[in-house]
Amino acid sequence: MIRSNPPLQVIGFIATRASDAERGPLAVVNTEDAKTRLIEPGEVVWLSGPRRQELVPIAIDDGVPRGGIVLRDVLGASVSEVVRLEKLPTPRAEPTPPDVSGE
């Protein structure tokens, strides 16, 4: 599968209260949009909008139409904005230097 990153339109915004059991930043997309971006449920990604960038975990819900995104507790975002999701770079393991001590 070729990785692509088309923009997503914010179609919903959820603002939680301190008493809510589930709160904090979250982005909800459908399965196809997640697959297009090679993103897995629960993965943390960069959400980039016109006014801010933020790290958010991803949730999958096929009730969200393709090309849309629902945001929870993302400050500075509003409905009808266009945003992008970017996968975080995968860390590369540092090579272990060879043992040159002769032991």
ABEGO torsion letter per residue (X at the ends): XBBBBBBBBBABBBBBBAABABBEBBBBBBAAAAAAAGBBBGBBBBBBBAABBBBBBBBBBAABBBGBBBBBGBBGBBBGBBBBBBBBBBBBBBBBBBBAAGX
